[in-house]
Amino acid sequence: PIVKDFDNRSKILENSKVEVEDLCLVSFRCYSDMIRKSIDEIDLIEHIPEYVGREHPILSKCRVGVGKGKFKNPRGIAFDKIRHKLYICDSSNCRIQVFNTNGKFLHSFGNDQLHRPLTICLSKEFVFITDEVKNCVTKFTLEGMFIKSFDGGAVKFSRNYGVDCCDEFLYICDLRYQRIYILDLNLNYIKQFGSGEIKYPADISRHSDRIYILSRSVSSIYCYDKYCTLQKEIELSDGEKPMTLTVFMVIDPKGNFLVSDESNQEIRIFS
């Protein structure tokens, strides 16, 4: 397992992550004007070894900047398991950077089309990225060739957040209007669901035949079946510190929920 830390200068305020088979990947958004801590003093790093079964995680550090391999506020992560490539949203540099599993920079793309890329997912042939400023989803080839953008058409996206791709469909969270959009992989609108049921959806993941949606403000996960019918609401509580700002979520192969807790600056794991 690998933990990726792209800016080790200061206290973690925001984080995103993805768990894929033998990789545990974490990106940190840090602010240099906060109280500085060494990486060993951050709760997130101290607790990850218990999860991955390894005494010391492997850290890969990159400098802040605009050059190749440098980042300003890295956010979403996606891993191409077939080609063994890592795609990272370099948010404030308005681009996607691509690396191999050894951390070698391969190429970047999206500068002319992206304003602030937030979340990212991959299909077998394409890359899909949400942009929190342009409020659209943008489609590229895996090599980084721009194909098209879609802002929701008649329904108009408003602060789109999490995105996930499963089978032949794309699922997008609309944080402001509190609903989920379903598109096909050509970015054609199909339908929406969740209005009146979901509170501030921040991230979404498909697992087996279920759709799981993370609430940004109420520390809950909404479980829907494949027909987009609400089955239950899962309250996230471990009896310790309350979570007031949950931002990103992923489901590992064992069915555990990994949730980033921005309010306490750590990742929590729920079975």
Solvent accessible surface area in square Angstrom, and as a share of the most:
residue,aa,sasa,rsa
1,P,58,0.37
2,I,34,0.17
3,V,1,0.01
4,K,11,0.05
5,D,0,0.00
6,F,6,0.03
7,D,11,0.06
8,N,48,0.25
9,R,99,0.36
10,S,2,0.01
11,K,48,0.20
12,I,3,0.01
13,L,46,0.23
14,E,28,0.13
15,N,3,0.02
16,S,3,0.02
17,K,14,0.06
18,V,22,0.12
19,E,21,0.09
20,V,23,0.14
21,E,115,0.51
22,D,106,0.55
23,L,17,0.08
24,C,4,0.03
25,L,2,0.01
26,V,1,0.00
27,S,0,0.00
28,F,1,0.00
29,R,45,0.16
30,C,11,0.07
31,Y,71,0.27
32,S,46,0.29
33,D,122,0.63
34,M,74,0.33
35,I,130,0.66
36,R,160,0.58
37,K,79,0.33
38,S,61,0.39
39,I,18,0.09
40,D,103,0.53
41,E,104,0.47
42,I,12,0.06
43,D,57,0.29
44,L,2,0.01
45,I,10,0.05
46,E,86,0.38
47,H,99,0.44
48,I,10,0.05
49,P,22,0.14
50,E,138,0.62
51,Y,59,0.22
52,V,28,0.16
53,G,72,0.70
54,R,95,0.35
55,E,137,0.61
56,H,129,0.57
57,P,24,0.15
58,I,82,0.41
59,L,48,0.24
60,S,32,0.21
61,K,112,0.47
62,C,33,0.20
63,R,186,0.68
64,V,59,0.34
65,G,15,0.14
66,V,101,0.58
67,G,32,0.31
68,K,162,0.69
69,G,12,0.12
70,K,73,0.31
71,F,2,0.01
72,K,80,0.34
73,N,35,0.18
74,P,3,0.02
75,R,8,0.03
76,G,5,0.05
77,I,13,0.06
78,A,8,0.06
79,F,25,0.10
80,D,9,0.05
81,K,103,0.43
82,I,126,0.64
83,R,104,0.38
84,H,106,0.47
85,K,59,0.25
86,L,6,0.03
87,Y,1,0.00
88,I,0,0.00
89,C,0,0.00
90,D,0,0.00
91,S,2,0.01
92,S,50,0.32
93,N,18,0.09
94,C,39,0.23
95,R,22,0.08
96,I,0,0.00
97,Q,0,0.00
98,V,0,0.00
99,F,9,0.04
100,N,38,0.19
101,T,51,0.29
102,N,136,0.70
103,G,30,0.29
104,K,132,0.56
105,F,49,0.20
106,L,65,0.32
107,H,54,0.24
108,S,44,0.28
109,F,17,0.07
110,G,7,0.07
111,N,85,0.44
112,D,136,0.70
113,Q,47,0.21
114,L,9,0.04
115,H,93,0.41
116,R,101,0.37
117,P,0,0.00
118,L,0,0.00
119,T,9,0.05
120,I,13,0.06
121,C,12,0.07
122,L,35,0.17
123,S,22,0.14
124,K,165,0.70
125,E,113,0.51
126,F,47,0.19
127,V,0,0.00
128,F,0,0.00
129,I,0,0.00
130,T,0,0.00
131,D,0,0.00
132,E,33,0.15
133,V,59,0.34
134,K,93,0.40
135,N,43,0.22
136,C,6,0.04
137,V,0,0.00
138,T,0,0.00
139,K,7,0.03
140,F,1,0.00
141,T,28,0.16
142,L,9,0.04
143,E,124,0.56
144,G,14,0.14
145,M,138,0.62
146,F,85,0.35
147,I,67,0.34
148,K,74,0.31
149,S,48,0.31
150,F,37,0.15
151,D,55,0.29
152,G,2,0.02
153,G,31,0.30
154,A,112,0.87
155,V,40,0.23
156,K,111,0.47
157,F,13,0.05
158,S,8,0.05
159,R,85,0.31
160,N,0,0.00
161,Y,6,0.02
162,G,0,0.00
163,V,11,0.06
164,D,30,0.15
165,C,23,0.13
166,C,33,0.20
167,D,104,0.54
168,E,115,0.51
169,F,81,0.34
170,L,0,0.00
171,Y,10,0.04
172,I,0,0.00
173,C,0,0.00
174,D,0,0.00
175,L,8,0.04
176,R,151,0.55
177,Y,109,0.42
178,Q,49,0.22
179,R,47,0.17
180,I,0,0.00
181,Y,0,0.00
182,I,9,0.05
183,L,0,0.00
184,D,36,0.19
185,L,27,0.14
186,N,89,0.46
187,L,2,0.01
188,N,78,0.40
189,Y,82,0.31
190,I,77,0.39
191,K,86,0.36
192,Q,55,0.25
193,F,21,0.09
194,G,6,0.06
195,S,68,0.44
196,G,87,0.83
197,E,82,0.37
198,I,4,0.02
199,K,110,0.47
200,Y,96,0.36
201,P,0,0.00
202,A,0,0.00
203,D,13,0.06
204,I,3,0.02
205,S,13,0.08
206,R,46,0.17
207,H,55,0.25
208,S,95,0.62
209,D,68,0.35
210,R,77,0.28
211,I,1,0.00
212,Y,28,0.11
213,I,0,0.00
214,L,0,0.00
215,S,0,0.00
216,R,44,0.16
217,S,52,0.34
218,V,58,0.33
219,S,11,0.07
220,S,5,0.03
221,I,0,0.00
222,Y,5,0.02
223,C,2,0.01
224,Y,1,0.00
225,D,22,0.11
226,K,113,0.48
227,Y,155,0.59
228,C,19,0.11
229,T,73,0.43
230,L,59,0.29
231,Q,87,0.39
232,K,113,0.48
233,E,98,0.44
234,I,46,0.23
235,E,133,0.60
236,L,10,0.05
237,S,77,0.50
238,D,64,0.33
239,G,77,0.74
240,E,131,0.59
241,K,88,0.37
242,P,107,0.67
243,M,15,0.07
244,T,88,0.51
245,L,51,0.25
246,T,0,0.00
247,V,2,0.01
248,F,6,0.03
249,M,7,0.03
250,V,20,0.11
251,I,20,0.10
252,D,3,0.02
253,P,88,0.56
254,K,179,0.76
255,G,24,0.23
256,N,29,0.15
257,F,18,0.07
258,L,5,0.03
259,V,0,0.00
260,S,1,0.00
261,D,0,0.00
262,E,26,0.12
263,S,44,0.29
264,N,37,0.19
265,Q,39,0.18
266,E,16,0.07
267,I,20,0.10
268,R,19,0.07
269,I,72,0.37
270,F,26,0.11
271,S,128,0.82
